[in-house]
């Protein structure tokens, strides 16, 4: 299968680590897994949509 045909976003290393950390936490905490699953879904959605801003980047509106 040709990867060019897949609609798979290219996550940065930082973004991949955030998602993997949430998955690891969910695997180690079955009680909180559903909450973490929602966080993973939201993070993935924001990353794919390009709406998640890097907290280290200066805000254009800041003084």
HTML snippet that shows the backbone in 3Dmol.js (N, CA, C, O; Angstrom):
<script src="https://3Dmol.org/build/3Dmol-min.js"></script>
<div id="view" style="width:600px;height:400px;position:relative"></div>
<script>
const pdb = `
ATOM      1  N   UNK A   1       0.848  -1.180   0.000  1.00  0.00           N
ATOM      2  CA  UNK A   1       0.000   0.000   0.000  1.00  0.00           C
ATOM      3  C   UNK A   1       0.891   1.240   0.000  1.00  0.00           C
ATOM      4  O   UNK A   1       1.917   1.274   0.680  1.00  0.00           O
ATOM      5  N   UNK A   2       0.510   2.222  -0.739  1.00  0.00           N
ATOM      6  CA  UNK A   2       1.270   3.455  -0.857  1.00  0.00           C
ATOM      7  C   UNK A   2       0.834   4.432   0.231  1.00  0.00           C
ATOM      8  O   UNK A   2      -0.348   4.760   0.336  1.00  0.00           O
ATOM      9  N   UNK A   3       1.792   4.899   1.043  1.00  0.00           N
ATOM     10  CA  UNK A   3       1.481   5.815   2.144  1.00  0.00           C
ATOM     11  C   UNK A   3       0.919   7.144   1.660  1.00  0.00           C
ATOM     12  O   UNK A   3       0.208   7.816   2.407  1.00  0.00           O
ATOM     13  N   UNK A   4       1.219   7.533   0.437  1.00  0.00           N
ATOM     14  CA  UNK A   4       0.717   8.803  -0.084  1.00  0.00           C
ATOM     15  C   UNK A   4      -0.801   8.811  -0.196  1.00  0.00           C
ATOM     16  O   UNK A   4      -1.421   9.874  -0.185  1.00  0.00           O
ATOM     17  N   UNK A   5      -1.398   7.631  -0.304  1.00  0.00           N
ATOM     18  CA  UNK A   5      -2.845   7.539  -0.452  1.00  0.00           C
ATOM     19  C   UNK A   5      -3.571   7.608   0.887  1.00  0.00           C
ATOM     20  O   UNK A   5      -4.791   7.762   0.925  1.00  0.00           O
ATOM     21  N   UNK A   6      -2.834   7.497   1.971  1.00  0.00           N
ATOM     22  CA  UNK A   6      -3.447   7.527   3.293  1.00  0.00           C
ATOM     23  C   UNK A   6      -3.559   8.961   3.775  1.00  0.00           C
ATOM     24  O   UNK A   6      -2.661   9.775   3.558  1.00  0.00           O
ATOM     25  N   UNK A   7      -4.665   9.259   4.428  1.00  0.00           N
ATOM     26  CA  UNK A   7      -4.860  10.593   4.990  1.00  0.00           C
ATOM     27  C   UNK A   7      -4.390  10.577   6.442  1.00  0.00           C
ATOM     28  O   UNK A   7      -5.197  10.685   7.365  1.00  0.00           O
ATOM     29  N   UNK A   8      -3.086  10.443   6.634  1.00  0.00           N
ATOM     30  CA  UNK A   8      -2.502  10.347   7.960  1.00  0.00           C
ATOM     31  C   UNK A   8      -1.696  11.615   8.225  1.00  0.00           C
ATOM     32  O   UNK A   8      -0.786  11.950   7.466  1.00  0.00           O
ATOM     33  N   UNK A   9      -2.035  12.320   9.308  1.00  0.00           N
ATOM     34  CA  UNK A   9      -1.299  13.554   9.603  1.00  0.00           C
ATOM     35  C   UNK A   9       0.124  13.245  10.064  1.00  0.00           C
ATOM     36  O   UNK A   9       0.383  12.172  10.609  1.00  0.00           O
ATOM     37  N   UNK A  10       1.019  14.157   9.851  1.00  0.00           N
ATOM     38  CA  UNK A  10       2.390  14.034  10.337  1.00  0.00           C
ATOM     39  C   UNK A  10       2.487  14.777  11.658  1.00  0.00           C
ATOM     40  O   UNK A  10       2.515  16.007  11.691  1.00  0.00           O
ATOM     41  N   UNK A  11       2.538  14.013  12.756  1.00  0.00           N
ATOM     42  CA  UNK A  11       2.660  14.616  14.070  1.00  0.00           C
ATOM     43  C   UNK A  11       4.125  14.886  14.369  1.00  0.00           C
ATOM     44  O   UNK A  11       5.007  14.154  13.921  1.00  0.00           O
ATOM     45  N   UNK A  12       4.372  15.935  15.125  1.00  0.00           N
ATOM     46  CA  UNK A  12       5.737  16.208  15.568  1.00  0.00           C
ATOM     47  C   UNK A  12       6.095  15.190  16.647  1.00  0.00           C
ATOM     48  O   UNK A  12       5.226  14.503  17.183  1.00  0.00           O
ATOM     49  N   UNK A  13       7.368  15.106  16.952  1.00  0.00           N
ATOM     50  CA  UNK A  13       7.819  14.178  17.989  1.00  0.00           C
ATOM     51  C   UNK A  13       7.158  14.519  19.325  1.00  0.00           C
ATOM     52  O   UNK A  13       6.790  13.622  20.084  1.00  0.00           O
ATOM     53  N   UNK A  14       7.009  15.798  19.607  1.00  0.00           N
ATOM     54  CA  UNK A  14       6.374  16.249  20.855  1.00  0.00           C
ATOM     55  C   UNK A  14       4.913  15.808  20.922  1.00  0.00           C
ATOM     56  O   UNK A  14       4.443  15.347  21.962  1.00  0.00           O
ATOM     57  N   UNK A  15       4.210  15.952  19.817  1.00  0.00           N
ATOM     58  CA  UNK A  15       2.800  15.569  19.771  1.00  0.00           C
ATOM     59  C   UNK A  15       2.642  14.067  19.955  1.00  0.00           C
ATOM     60  O   UNK A  15       1.736  13.615  20.654  1.00  0.00           O
ATOM     61  N   UNK A  16       3.518  13.298  19.331  1.00  0.00           N
ATOM     62  CA  UNK A  16       3.478  11.842  19.475  1.00  0.00           C
ATOM     63  C   UNK A  16       3.731  11.460  20.927  1.00  0.00           C
ATOM     64  O   UNK A  16       3.055  10.579  21.459  1.00  0.00           O
ATOM     65  N   UNK A  17       4.693  12.107  21.574  1.00  0.00           N
ATOM     66  CA  UNK A  17       4.985  11.809  22.986  1.00  0.00           C
ATOM     67  C   UNK A  17       3.789  12.121  23.876  1.00  0.00           C
ATOM     68  O   UNK A  17       3.495  11.362  24.800  1.00  0.00           O
ATOM     69  N   UNK A  18       3.089  13.232  23.611  1.00  0.00           N
ATOM     70  CA  UNK A  18       1.905  13.576  24.416  1.00  0.00           C
ATOM     71  C   UNK A  18       0.840  12.491  24.297  1.00  0.00           C
ATOM     72  O   UNK A  18       0.267  12.061  25.298  1.00  0.00           O
ATOM     73  N   UNK A  19       0.580  12.055  23.077  1.00  0.00           N
ATOM     74  CA  UNK A  19      -0.443  11.033  22.857  1.00  0.00           C
ATOM     75  C   UNK A  19      -0.013   9.710  23.477  1.00  0.00           C
ATOM     76  O   UNK A  19      -0.826   9.040  24.115  1.00  0.00           O
ATOM     77  N   UNK A  20       1.247   9.321  23.303  1.00  0.00           N
ATOM     78  CA  UNK A  20       1.731   8.068  23.876  1.00  0.00           C
ATOM     79  C   UNK A  20       1.704   8.109  25.399  1.00  0.00           C
ATOM     80  O   UNK A  20       1.422   7.096  26.039  1.00  0.00           O
ATOM     81  N   UNK A  21       1.993   9.261  25.984  1.00  0.00           N
ATOM     82  CA  UNK A  21       1.930   9.400  27.438  1.00  0.00           C
ATOM     83  C   UNK A  21       0.503   9.191  27.927  1.00  0.00           C
ATOM     84  O   UNK A  21       0.287   8.499  28.921  1.00  0.00           O
ATOM     85  N   UNK A  22      -0.465   9.777  27.246  1.00  0.00           N
ATOM     86  CA  UNK A  22      -1.870   9.586  27.619  1.00  0.00           C
ATOM     87  C   UNK A  22      -2.265   8.120  27.497  1.00  0.00           C
ATOM     88  O   UNK A  22      -2.965   7.596  28.363  1.00  0.00           O
ATOM     89  N   UNK A  23      -1.830   7.460  26.447  1.00  0.00           N
ATOM     90  CA  UNK A  23      -2.145   6.038  26.260  1.00  0.00           C
ATOM     91  C   UNK A  23      -1.530   5.189  27.365  1.00  0.00           C
ATOM     92  O   UNK A  23      -2.169   4.267  27.871  1.00  0.00           O
ATOM     93  N   UNK A  24      -0.285   5.500  27.742  1.00  0.00           N
ATOM     94  CA  UNK A  24       0.381   4.763  28.813  1.00  0.00           C
ATOM     95  C   UNK A  24      -0.350   4.971  30.128  1.00  0.00           C
ATOM     96  O   UNK A  24      -0.580   4.017  30.872  1.00  0.00           O
ATOM     97  N   UNK A  25      -0.717   6.212  30.418  1.00  0.00           N
ATOM     98  CA  UNK A  25      -1.466   6.496  31.643  1.00  0.00           C
ATOM     99  C   UNK A  25      -2.791   5.747  31.655  1.00  0.00           C
ATOM    100  O   UNK A  25      -3.191   5.213  32.690  1.00  0.00           O
ATOM    101  N   UNK A  26      -3.470   5.704  30.523  1.00  0.00           N
ATOM    102  CA  UNK A  26      -4.748   4.999  30.437  1.00  0.00           C
ATOM    103  C   UNK A  26      -4.560   3.507  30.680  1.00  0.00           C
ATOM    104  O   UNK A  26      -5.390   2.877  31.335  1.00  0.00           O
ATOM    105  N   UNK A  27      -3.481   2.939  30.161  1.00  0.00           N
ATOM    106  CA  UNK A  27      -3.219   1.509  30.345  1.00  0.00           C
ATOM    107  C   UNK A  27      -2.916   1.187  31.804  1.00  0.00           C
ATOM    108  O   UNK A  27      -3.232   0.097  32.281  1.00  0.00           O
ATOM    109  N   UNK A  28      -2.304   2.132  32.509  1.00  0.00           N
ATOM    110  CA  UNK A  28      -1.924   1.910  33.903  1.00  0.00           C
ATOM    111  C   UNK A  28      -3.002   2.316  34.899  1.00  0.00           C
ATOM    112  O   UNK A  28      -2.880   2.018  36.087  1.00  0.00           O
ATOM    113  N   UNK A  29      -4.036   2.977  34.447  1.00  0.00           N
ATOM    114  CA  UNK A  29      -5.110   3.441  35.327  1.00  0.00           C
ATOM    115  C   UNK A  29      -6.459   3.153  34.682  1.00  0.00           C
ATOM    116  O   UNK A  29      -7.064   4.041  34.081  1.00  0.00           O
ATOM    117  N   UNK A  30      -6.940   1.898  34.806  1.00  0.00           N
ATOM    118  CA  UNK A  30      -8.203   1.534  34.156  1.00  0.00           C
ATOM    119  C   UNK A  30      -9.381   2.408  34.578  1.00  0.00           C
ATOM    120  O   UNK A  30     -10.293   2.632  33.782  1.00  0.00           O
ATOM    121  N   UNK A  31      -9.381   2.903  35.810  1.00  0.00           N
ATOM    122  CA  UNK A  31     -10.480   3.732  36.294  1.00  0.00           C
ATOM    123  C   UNK A  31     -10.520   5.060  35.540  1.00  0.00           C
ATOM    124  O   UNK A  31     -11.597   5.544  35.192  1.00  0.00           O
ATOM    125  N   UNK A  32      -9.356   5.647  35.289  1.00  0.00           N
ATOM    126  CA  UNK A  32      -9.294   6.928  34.602  1.00  0.00           C
ATOM    127  C   UNK A  32      -9.147   6.802  33.093  1.00  0.00           C
ATOM    128  O   UNK A  32      -9.005   7.805  32.394  1.00  0.00           O
ATOM    129  N   UNK A  33      -9.181   5.571  32.588  1.00  0.00           N
ATOM    130  CA  UNK A  33      -8.939   5.339  31.162  1.00  0.00           C
ATOM    131  C   UNK A  33      -9.956   6.051  30.274  1.00  0.00           C
ATOM    132  O   UNK A  33      -9.592   6.567  29.218  1.00  0.00           O
ATOM    133  N   UNK A  34     -11.215   6.087  30.682  1.00  0.00           N
ATOM    134  CA  UNK A  34     -12.223   6.731  29.828  1.00  0.00           C
ATOM    135  C   UNK A  34     -11.970   8.237  29.728  1.00  0.00           C
ATOM    136  O   UNK A  34     -12.152   8.830  28.664  1.00  0.00           O
ATOM    137  N   UNK A  35     -11.549   8.854  30.840  1.00  0.00           N
ATOM    138  CA  UNK A  35     -11.213  10.283  30.797  1.00  0.00           C
ATOM    139  C   UNK A  35     -10.018  10.529  29.882  1.00  0.00           C
ATOM    140  O   UNK A  35     -10.015  11.472  29.090  1.00  0.00           O
ATOM    141  N   UNK A  36      -9.009   9.678  29.995  1.00  0.00           N
ATOM    142  CA  UNK A  36      -7.829   9.838  29.153  1.00  0.00           C
ATOM    143  C   UNK A  36      -8.146   9.562  27.691  1.00  0.00           C
ATOM    144  O   UNK A  36      -7.557  10.179  26.804  1.00  0.00           O
ATOM    145  N   UNK A  37      -9.064   8.646  27.431  1.00  0.00           N
ATOM    146  CA  UNK A  37      -9.467   8.376  26.045  1.00  0.00           C
ATOM    147  C   UNK A  37     -10.091   9.623  25.432  1.00  0.00           C
ATOM    148  O   UNK A  37      -9.856   9.929  24.263  1.00  0.00           O
ATOM    149  N   UNK A  38     -10.886  10.342  26.220  1.00  0.00           N
ATOM    150  CA  UNK A  38     -11.478  11.590  25.721  1.00  0.00           C
ATOM    151  C   UNK A  38     -10.398  12.645  25.475  1.00  0.00           C
ATOM    152  O   UNK A  38     -10.463  13.388  24.496  1.00  0.00           O
ATOM    153  N   UNK A  39      -9.406  12.707  26.367  1.00  0.00           N
ATOM    154  CA  UNK A  39      -8.305  13.653  26.191  1.00  0.00           C
ATOM    155  C   UNK A  39      -7.528  13.324  24.921  1.00  0.00           C
ATOM    156  O   UNK A  39      -7.190  14.220  24.147  1.00  0.00           O
ATOM    157  N   UNK A  40      -7.243  12.037  24.704  1.00  0.00           N
ATOM    158  CA  UNK A  40      -6.521  11.612  23.499  1.00  0.00           C
ATOM    159  C   UNK A  40      -7.306  11.993  22.255  1.00  0.00           C
ATOM    160  O   UNK A  40      -6.737  12.514  21.296  1.00  0.00           O
ATOM    161  N   UNK A  41      -8.609  11.737  22.263  1.00  0.00           N
ATOM    162  CA  UNK A  41      -9.443  12.056  21.101  1.00  0.00           C
ATOM    163  C   UNK A  41      -9.436  13.561  20.829  1.00  0.00           C
ATOM    164  O   UNK A  41      -9.320  13.985  19.679  1.00  0.00           O
ATOM    165  N   UNK A  42      -9.559  14.357  21.875  1.00  0.00           N
ATOM    166  CA  UNK A  42      -9.566  15.814  21.711  1.00  0.00           C
ATOM    167  C   UNK A  42      -8.207  16.315  21.224  1.00  0.00           C
ATOM    168  O   UNK A  42      -8.134  17.143  20.317  1.00  0.00           O
ATOM    169  N   UNK A  43      -7.132  15.807  21.833  1.00  0.00           N
ATOM    170  CA  UNK A  43      -5.787  16.186  21.409  1.00  0.00           C
ATOM    171  C   UNK A  43      -5.561  15.840  19.947  1.00  0.00           C
ATOM    172  O   UNK A  43      -5.057  16.657  19.175  1.00  0.00           O
ATOM    173  N   UNK A  44      -5.935  14.629  19.575  1.00  0.00           N
ATOM    174  CA  UNK A  44      -5.760  14.191  18.188  1.00  0.00           C
ATOM    175  C   UNK A  44      -6.543  15.083  17.244  1.00  0.00           C
ATOM    176  O   UNK A  44      -6.045  15.468  16.186  1.00  0.00           O
ATOM    177  N   UNK A  45      -7.769  15.411  17.628  1.00  0.00           N
ATOM    178  CA  UNK A  45      -8.612  16.267  16.801  1.00  0.00           C
ATOM    179  C   UNK A  45      -7.981  17.647  16.633  1.00  0.00           C
ATOM    180  O   UNK A  45      -7.953  18.190  15.529  1.00  0.00           O
ATOM    181  N   UNK A  46      -7.482  18.206  17.721  1.00  0.00           N
ATOM    182  CA  UNK A  46      -6.852  19.525  17.664  1.00  0.00           C
ATOM    183  C   UNK A  46      -5.568  19.498  16.845  1.00  0.00           C
ATOM    184  O   UNK A  46      -5.288  20.422  16.081  1.00  0.00           O
ATOM    185  N   UNK A  47      -4.793  18.435  17.009  1.00  0.00           N
ATOM    186  CA  UNK A  47      -3.538  18.331  16.268  1.00  0.00           C
ATOM    187  C   UNK A  47      -3.799  18.193  14.780  1.00  0.00           C
ATOM    188  O   UNK A  47      -3.123  18.820  13.965  1.00  0.00           O
ATOM    189  N   UNK A  48      -4.774  17.377  14.425  1.00  0.00           N
ATOM    190  CA  UNK A  48      -5.106  17.170  13.017  1.00  0.00           C
ATOM    191  C   UNK A  48      -5.649  18.453  12.415  1.00  0.00           C
ATOM    192  O   UNK A  48      -5.335  18.793  11.274  1.00  0.00           O
ATOM    193  N   UNK A  49      -6.466  19.166  13.182  1.00  0.00           N
ATOM    194  CA  UNK A  49      -7.046  20.415  12.695  1.00  0.00           C
ATOM    195  C   UNK A  49      -6.083  21.586  12.749  1.00  0.00           C
ATOM    196  O   UNK A  49      -6.382  22.665  12.238  1.00  0.00           O
ATOM    197  N   UNK A  50      -4.928  21.377  13.367  1.00  0.00           N
ATOM    198  CA  UNK A  50      -3.939  22.441  13.466  1.00  0.00           C
ATOM    199  C   UNK A  50      -4.327  23.530  14.443  1.00  0.00           C
ATOM    200  O   UNK A  50      -3.797  24.639  14.377  1.00  0.00           O
ATOM    201  N   UNK A  51      -5.248  23.230  15.353  1.00  0.00           N
ATOM    202  CA  UNK A  51      -5.738  24.246  16.277  1.00  0.00           C
ATOM    203  C   UNK A  51      -4.963  24.284  17.589  1.00  0.00           C
ATOM    204  O   UNK A  51      -5.121  25.216  18.377  1.00  0.00           O
ATOM    205  N   UNK A  52      -4.129  23.282  17.825  1.00  0.00           N
ATOM    206  CA  UNK A  52      -3.385  23.235  19.076  1.00  0.00           C
ATOM    207  C   UNK A  52      -2.108  24.043  18.919  1.00  0.00           C
ATOM    208  O   UNK A  52      -1.266  23.733  18.076  1.00  0.00           O
ATOM    209  N   UNK A  53      -1.969  25.081  19.735  1.00  0.00           N
ATOM    210  CA  UNK A  53      -0.800  25.941  19.651  1.00  0.00           C
ATOM    211  C   UNK A  53       0.253  25.459  20.632  1.00  0.00           C
ATOM    212  O   UNK A  53      -0.070  24.962  21.711  1.00  0.00           O
ATOM    213  N   UNK A  54       1.485  25.606  20.258  1.00  0.00           N
ATOM    214  CA  UNK A  54       2.595  25.266  21.132  1.00  0.00           C
ATOM    215  C   UNK A  54       2.672  26.323  22.227  1.00  0.00           C
ATOM    216  O   UNK A  54       2.751  27.516  21.935  1.00  0.00           O
ATOM    217  N   UNK A  55       2.649  25.895  23.479  1.00  0.00           N
ATOM    218  CA  UNK A  55       2.662  26.836  24.599  1.00  0.00           C
ATOM    219  C   UNK A  55       3.969  27.616  24.675  1.00  0.00           C
ATOM    220  O   UNK A  55       4.035  28.651  25.339  1.00  0.00           O
ATOM    221  N   UNK A  56       5.005  27.132  24.004  1.00  0.00           N
ATOM    222  CA  UNK A  56       6.285  27.831  24.049  1.00  0.00           C
ATOM    223  C   UNK A  56       6.375  28.936  23.012  1.00  0.00           C
ATOM    224  O   UNK A  56       7.291  29.757  23.061  1.00  0.00           O
ATOM    225  N   UNK A  57       5.434  28.969  22.073  1.00  0.00           N
ATOM    226  CA  UNK A  57       5.447  30.012  21.061  1.00  0.00           C
ATOM    227  C   UNK A  57       4.838  31.285  21.633  1.00  0.00           C
ATOM    228  O   UNK A  57       3.811  31.220  22.309  1.00  0.00           O
ATOM    229  N   UNK A  58       5.446  32.441  21.378  1.00  0.00           N
ATOM    230  CA  UNK A  58       4.884  33.690  21.901  1.00  0.00           C
ATOM    231  C   UNK A  58       3.532  33.991  21.260  1.00  0.00           C
ATOM    232  O   UNK A  58       3.319  33.765  20.069  1.00  0.00           O
ATOM    233  N   UNK A  59       2.643  34.499  22.076  1.00  0.00           N
ATOM    234  CA  UNK A  59       1.314  34.869  21.603  1.00  0.00           C
ATOM    235  C   UNK A  59       1.396  36.232  20.923  1.00  0.00           C
ATOM    236  O   UNK A  59       1.991  37.165  21.461  1.00  0.00           O
ATOM    237  N   UNK A  60       0.807  36.340  19.757  1.00  0.00           N
ATOM    238  CA  UNK A  60       0.861  37.591  18.997  1.00  0.00           C
ATOM    239  C   UNK A  60       0.166  38.730  19.738  1.00  0.00           C
ATOM    240  O   UNK A  60       0.500  39.898  19.538  1.00  0.00           O
ATOM    241  N   UNK A  61      -0.803  38.393  20.595  1.00  0.00           N
ATOM    242  CA  UNK A  61      -1.551  39.417  21.318  1.00  0.00           C
ATOM    243  C   UNK A  61      -0.889  39.826  22.630  1.00  0.00           C
ATOM    244  O   UNK A  61      -1.316  40.789  23.267  1.00  0.00           O
ATOM    245  N   UNK A  62       0.148  39.101  23.035  1.00  0.00           N
ATOM    246  CA  UNK A  62       0.763  39.413  24.322  1.00  0.00           C
ATOM    247  C   UNK A  62       1.645  40.650  24.201  1.00  0.00           C
ATOM    248  O   UNK A  62       2.203  40.927  23.140  1.00  0.00           O
ATOM    249  N   UNK A  63       1.765  41.392  25.304  1.00  0.00           N
ATOM    250  CA  UNK A  63       2.547  42.645  25.273  1.00  0.00           C
ATOM    251  C   UNK A  63       4.035  42.402  25.091  1.00  0.00           C
ATOM    252  O   UNK A  63       4.814  43.354  25.046  1.00  0.00           O
TER     253      UNK A  63
END
`;
const viewer = $3Dmol.createViewer("view");
viewer.addModel(pdb, "pdb");
viewer.setStyle({}, {cartoon: {color: "spectrum"}});
viewer.zoomTo();
viewer.render();
</script>
